[in-house]
């Protein structure tokens, strides 16, 4: 299986490491987290050109999103079993997004 490295921002690469396109398991999770970090960073760059009211409304949300994604990626690199277990639980048909799950 050939594994191609995708392009990612410096921050996503620092947090997630080198991720691969065709990876399975933890590589798939880190690929998703890396892409999400890149998306949030892009939005933070765009938000800088908006007026101060919109910045004060959206910047805290994007900052928190970046913090949560970064923490999740670091946990995935330190304890991949935990993240894979959570992923497996979330893939179950009875998993409900709108309710707290154990």
Backbone bond lengths (Angstrom), bond angles and torsions (degrees), N, CA, C in turn:
res aa  C-N    CA-C-N  psi(-1)  N-CA   C-N-CA  omega(-1)  CA-C   N-CA-C  phi
1 X - - - 1.444 - - 1.523 108.44 -
2 X 1.315 117.70 126.82 1.456 120.96 177.80 1.522 108.83 -86.38
3 X 1.311 115.57 134.33 1.444 120.55 -179.87 1.519 108.52 -114.02
4 X 1.316 115.33 114.42 1.453 120.82 179.85 1.519 108.89 -95.49
5 X 1.301 116.36 135.59 1.449 121.25 176.23 1.524 107.91 -83.67
6 X 1.337 116.34 132.30 1.462 120.08 179.78 1.519 109.22 -90.63
7 X 1.326 116.20 158.00 1.461 119.16 177.28 1.521 108.62 -78.58
8 X 1.323 116.05 138.78 1.447 120.97 -178.63 1.525 108.50 -147.82
9 X 1.326 115.51 159.54 1.457 119.92 -179.83 1.524 109.61 -68.80
10 X 1.312 115.33 165.01 1.463 120.33 -179.29 1.526 111.29 -62.75
11 X 1.330 117.33 -39.47 1.461 120.17 -179.81 1.525 110.76 -66.58
12 X 1.333 117.04 -44.54 1.470 120.12 179.19 1.525 110.50 -63.47
13 X 1.316 116.56 -37.53 1.467 119.97 179.01 1.525 110.44 -68.25
14 X 1.321 117.52 -39.12 1.453 121.82 178.39 1.529 110.94 -63.79
15 X 1.328 116.62 -43.36 1.462 120.86 -175.86 1.528 111.73 -79.45
16 X 1.335 117.06 -45.36 1.465 121.13 -173.11 1.525 113.91 -95.99
17 X 1.304 117.66 -14.40 1.456 120.19 -175.05 1.521 109.57 79.49
18 X 1.324 116.37 -170.90 1.462 120.97 176.63 1.521 108.76 -76.83
19 X 1.311 116.55 115.81 1.466 120.08 179.14 1.522 109.50 -101.90
20 X 1.319 115.67 157.69 1.458 121.69 -177.56 1.521 110.15 -119.00
21 X 1.321 115.99 152.87 1.462 121.31 -177.42 1.528 111.81 -70.38
22 X 1.320 116.16 -49.41 1.466 120.61 -172.86 1.518 113.37 -93.70
23 X 1.328 117.57 23.01 1.453 120.23 -177.30 1.516 112.11 -74.14
24 X 1.314 114.97 154.09 1.457 121.81 175.98 1.524 108.93 -111.94
25 X 1.309 115.61 163.86 1.453 120.31 174.92 1.504 112.76 62.43
26 X 1.331 115.26 -122.34 1.458 120.35 -175.02 1.524 111.58 -67.51
27 X 1.335 118.17 -30.16 1.468 120.39 176.28 1.525 110.84 -63.09
28 X 1.313 116.89 -38.65 1.470 121.20 178.04 1.530 110.42 -64.75
29 X 1.323 116.59 -42.20 1.465 120.91 179.32 1.524 110.58 -65.00
30 X 1.333 116.71 -46.75 1.463 120.19 -179.79 1.524 111.50 -65.78
31 X 1.308 117.45 -33.54 1.467 121.52 175.58 1.529 109.85 -62.54
32 X 1.321 116.36 -45.43 1.466 120.97 178.95 1.536 110.69 -63.51
33 X 1.340 116.59 -45.18 1.465 120.16 179.76 1.522 111.50 -63.97
34 X 1.329 116.75 -40.19 1.459 120.90 178.29 1.523 111.23 -62.63
35 X 1.325 116.97 -44.25 1.462 120.92 177.24 1.513 111.96 -63.04
36 X 1.333 116.59 -38.70 1.462 120.45 179.06 1.525 111.10 -67.44
37 X 1.335 116.79 -39.68 1.467 120.39 176.96 1.522 109.84 -62.64
38 X 1.321 116.99 -43.64 1.465 120.68 177.87 1.530 111.15 -60.15
39 X 1.329 117.23 -41.47 1.472 121.04 179.39 1.524 111.46 -64.02
40 X 1.317 117.41 -43.09 1.467 120.60 179.59 1.530 110.19 -65.45
41 X 1.330 116.58 -41.27 1.468 119.47 177.88 1.526 111.71 -62.12
42 X 1.328 116.44 -39.84 1.471 120.31 177.38 1.521 110.39 -61.27
43 X 1.331 116.67 -42.91 1.466 120.57 179.37 1.530 111.45 -66.15
44 X 1.336 117.11 -36.77 1.461 119.89 177.62 1.525 111.46 -64.67
45 X 1.323 116.73 -35.93 1.465 120.29 176.95 1.525 110.20 -66.73
46 X 1.326 116.46 -43.44 1.466 121.20 -179.79 1.523 111.19 -65.88
47 X 1.309 116.83 -38.29 1.464 120.37 -175.83 1.534 111.59 -66.63
48 X 1.332 117.11 -22.49 1.460 120.66 178.54 1.517 113.47 -63.33
49 X 1.331 117.30 -21.31 1.463 120.14 -179.31 1.531 112.64 -92.51
50 X 1.323 118.06 -0.62 1.466 121.63 -179.72 1.526 110.83 -87.75
51 X 1.337 116.20 171.20 1.460 119.47 178.61 1.536 110.08 -74.25
52 X 1.319 115.95 165.04 1.465 121.49 -171.65 1.528 113.36 -62.98
53 X 1.348 117.99 -30.10 1.458 120.16 178.69 1.531 111.10 -64.42
54 X 1.322 116.46 -43.74 1.463 119.84 179.70 1.525 111.43 -71.82
55 X 1.323 116.90 -34.11 1.470 119.66 176.80 1.522 109.93 -62.72
56 X 1.326 117.37 -45.59 1.465 120.29 -178.72 1.525 111.65 -68.24
57 X 1.306 117.73 -21.26 1.454 121.10 178.63 1.527 112.00 -83.67
58 X 1.334 117.88 -44.11 1.457 121.14 -172.75 1.533 114.95 -97.27
59 X 1.315 118.30 -28.28 1.469 120.83 -175.42 1.532 113.28 -60.73
60 X 1.338 119.95 -43.06 1.468 118.62 177.99 1.534 112.64 -62.32
61 X 1.317 117.17 -38.12 1.456 121.07 177.74 1.528 110.77 -63.09
62 X 1.327 116.54 -46.20 1.459 120.04 -179.98 1.525 111.41 -67.82
63 X 1.318 117.15 -36.73 1.459 120.34 176.74 1.514 111.93 -63.42
64 X 1.319 116.46 -43.52 1.469 120.25 177.99 1.520 110.58 -65.94
65 X 1.311 117.00 -40.05 1.465 120.23 177.89 1.519 110.99 -60.47
66 X 1.321 116.09 -43.09 1.465 120.79 179.02 1.529 110.57 -64.07
67 X 1.316 117.17 -41.21 1.460 121.54 178.46 1.529 111.19 -63.84
68 X 1.327 117.45 -45.03 1.468 121.18 179.98 1.524 111.43 -65.46
69 X 1.319 117.27 -43.13 1.465 120.41 178.44 1.518 111.19 -63.69
70 X 1.328 116.45 -41.74 1.457 120.22 179.02 1.517 112.29 -63.98
71 X 1.321 116.90 -44.09 1.471 120.60 178.56 1.520 111.20 -64.15
72 X 1.317 117.11 -41.79 1.462 120.85 178.65 1.523 110.66 -62.98
73 X 1.326 116.94 -41.59 1.468 120.45 179.55 1.525 111.14 -66.02
74 X 1.325 117.63 -40.32 1.461 120.01 178.25 1.526 111.13 -65.80
75 X 1.320 117.16 -40.16 1.463 120.34 176.19 1.527 109.92 -63.48
76 X 1.333 116.37 -39.77 1.470 120.28 179.41 1.520 111.32 -62.69
77 X 1.330 117.05 -34.86 1.464 119.74 179.57 1.519 111.51 -77.63
78 X 1.340 117.66 -32.57 1.458 120.72 -179.80 1.525 113.20 -83.52
79 X 1.323 116.77 -37.44 1.462 121.59 -177.00 1.536 109.58 -137.41
80 X 1.341 117.49 73.37 1.462 120.00 -175.72 1.524 113.46 -62.18
81 X 1.322 117.70 -28.75 1.462 120.10 179.83 1.526 111.44 -59.78
82 X 1.331 116.81 -42.05 1.472 121.29 -179.51 1.538 110.80 -61.32
83 X 1.315 116.62 -44.92 1.464 120.96 -178.94 1.526 110.85 -67.76
84 X 1.330 117.21 -40.72 1.470 120.29 178.82 1.517 110.85 -65.61
85 X 1.329 117.49 -35.76 1.467 120.92 177.05 1.523 110.83 -65.73
86 X 1.343 116.58 -43.49 1.468 120.28 177.18 1.525 111.28 -63.09
87 X 1.322 115.67 -40.54 1.470 120.61 179.29 1.523 110.68 -61.71
88 X 1.344 115.85 -42.48 1.462 120.64 179.93 1.532 110.73 -64.05
89 X 1.326 116.58 -40.44 1.470 120.37 178.09 1.525 111.11 -64.50
90 X 1.335 116.59 -40.12 1.459 120.23 -178.83 1.520 112.60 -71.63
91 X 1.313 117.81 -18.56 1.465 121.24 178.42 1.524 112.42 -85.21
92 X 1.330 117.92 -6.73 1.459 121.13 179.75 1.529 109.98 -68.96
93 X 1.343 117.32 145.17 1.467 119.57 -178.05 1.533 113.96 -65.76
94 X 1.329 117.91 -23.08 1.467 120.35 -177.95 1.531 111.91 -92.68
95 X 1.339 118.66 5.58 1.452 122.05 177.39 1.526 109.31 -71.89
96 X 1.330 116.53 127.81 1.469 120.58 -178.17 1.521 109.44 -112.65
97 X 1.324 115.43 124.69 1.464 121.08 -178.33 1.524 112.66 -70.02
98 X 1.321 117.28 -30.25 1.461 120.62 -173.90 1.522 114.01 -88.08
99 X 1.323 118.69 -0.62 1.469 121.64 -179.86 1.512 110.22 -122.75
100 X 1.324 115.29 153.68 1.456 121.18 176.22 1.526 108.58 -69.01
101 X 1.315 117.47 131.97 1.460 122.28 -179.10 1.529 109.52 -115.00
102 X 1.322 115.39 149.14 1.468 119.98 179.93 1.499 110.51 -81.79
